[in-house]
Amino acid sequence: MVADIPELKPRDFELIRDLAYQKFGLDLRQGKERLVSSRLGKHIRGGGFSSFDEYFRHVSSDSTGEALTAMIDSLTTNHTSFLREQQHFQFLTETVLPVYLDRPKLDIWCAASSTGEEPYSILLSLCNELGQRRTPDVCIRASDISTRVLAVARKGIYSAERVAELPPAWLSRFFLRGEGRSQGFYRVKPDLAAKIDFRRVNLMDSFPDSVAYQAIFCRNVMIYFDQKTQENLVNRLGACLEPGGYLFVGHAESLTAIRHDLQYVKPAVYQKPVSGSSIKRRAI
Ligand SMILES: C[S@@+](CC[C@H](N)C(=O)[O-])C[C@H]1O[C@@H](n2cnc3c(N)ncnc32)[C@H](O)[C@@H]1O
């Protein structure tokens, strides 16, 4: 029998909402009480807590940060897929890559990479386009706040259903096909997977390195943030782009309502101006 989840009192919701906002920028509005209660219910049951208040005190006092990470994992969705919002990969290979063909290296950051399908899609699209060329060397930083999804991404093993979205020729070229007990699974070839550096990064914290990226993918995560947090994030991401570099956001994440210095290129694609020209946008 499954134990009942204790009642989520208004005060409990407020505390969880404030914590999620302060630590992760998560915007849990009024009306999300049921979602919070059901998503955090498994931690209440699993940890044997008798109330949300007790669970909250546990999360707040856990110095390892693991309980907090598990909480955020449950409150956000990790939904993703290979070649999701396909137009971006087409733009990357047809418009972005040609600009950098004479460079030795291409640095790309995938800033909310979930279980890895997105950074692998970036890598495989570029490798496919580059063919036998050895340069530019494609180096991808992939990050997420969730250690659970990062562990899946690092393995680079996906079921046949998940890789079905990729062109069949890519499966033989870029993946090892599982045999025996691994039948029905595909693993990204290790020499390719090594081009991706997976790290835990909370987008609310200061960024760990000073690479000037040629492209940053930050897709389908800003929907969780309020406008102020989005604005702050977009400006900090813009600072990590080299002039002329591109920012890709999710197609449901228009930047029209926030102030930033990037130029609109096409839906969900923005570019850092090459010269000092600065464009400020705000909702009308
Ligand atoms: C819906 S998935 C999007 C995955 C991928 N970008 C895509 O478009 O398919 C959102 C991801 O954002 C991550 N996330 C949520 N809040 C975050 C934060 N504050 N910092 C970094 N990652 C965060 C979640 O763990 C989740 O994996």
The ligand as a Tripos MOL2 file, in Angstrom:
@<TRIPOS>MOLECULE
LIG
   27    29     1     0     0
SMALL
NO_CHARGES

@<TRIPOS>ATOM
      1 C1         13.0180   20.7050  -20.2850 C.3       1 LIG1
      2 S1         14.7390   20.3530  -20.0680 S.3       1 LIG1
      3 C2         15.3840   21.0410  -21.5840 C.3       1 LIG1
      4 C3         16.4910   20.1670  -22.1510 C.3       1 LIG1
      5 C4         17.0820   20.6660  -23.4740 C.3       1 LIG1
      6 N1         17.6850   21.9680  -23.3360 N.3       1 LIG1
      7 C5         16.0520   20.6900  -24.5710 C.2       1 LIG1
      8 O1         15.6410   21.7710  -25.0110 O.co2     1 LIG1
      9 O2         15.6340   19.6150  -25.0290 O.co2     1 LIG1
     10 C6         15.1890   21.6120  -18.8500 C.3       1 LIG1
     11 C7         16.5090   21.3040  -18.1340 C.3       1 LIG1
     12 O3         16.9090   22.4690  -17.4230 O.3       1 LIG1
     13 C8         17.5410   22.0490  -16.2200 C.3       1 LIG1
     14 N2         17.5050   23.1660  -15.2450 N.ar      1 LIG1
     15 C9         16.4430   23.6630  -14.5590 C.ar      1 LIG1
     16 N3         16.8350   24.6830  -13.7680 N.ar      1 LIG1
     17 C10        18.1610   24.8540  -13.9810 C.ar      1 LIG1
     18 C11        19.1290   25.7590  -13.4560 C.ar      1 LIG1
     19 N4         18.8110   26.6870  -12.5520 N.pl3     1 LIG1
     20 N5         20.4070   25.6300  -13.8890 N.ar      1 LIG1
     21 C12        20.7490   24.6890  -14.8020 C.ar      1 LIG1
     22 N6         19.8760   23.8110  -15.3400 N.ar      1 LIG1
     23 C13        18.6000   23.8930  -14.9160 C.ar      1 LIG1
     24 C14        16.7180   20.8350  -15.7780 C.3       1 LIG1
     25 O4         17.4530   20.0100  -14.8930 O.3       1 LIG1
     26 C15        16.4170   20.1780  -17.1320 C.3       1 LIG1
     27 O5         17.3420   19.1520  -17.4400 O.3       1 LIG1
@<TRIPOS>BOND
     1     1     2 1
     2     2     3 1
     3     2    10 1
     4     3     4 1
     5     4     5 1
     6     5     6 1
     7     5     7 1
     8     7     8 2
     9     7     9 1
    10    10    11 1
    11    11    12 1
    12    11    26 1
    13    12    13 1
    14    13    14 1
    15    13    24 1
    16    14    15 ar
    17    14    23 ar
    18    15    16 ar
    19    16    17 ar
    20    17    18 ar
    21    17    23 ar
    22    18    19 1
    23    18    20 ar
    24    20    21 ar
    25    21    22 ar
    26    22    23 ar
    27    24    25 1
    28    24    26 1
    29    26    27 1
@<TRIPOS>SUBSTRUCTURE
     1 LIG1         1 GROUP 0 **** ****
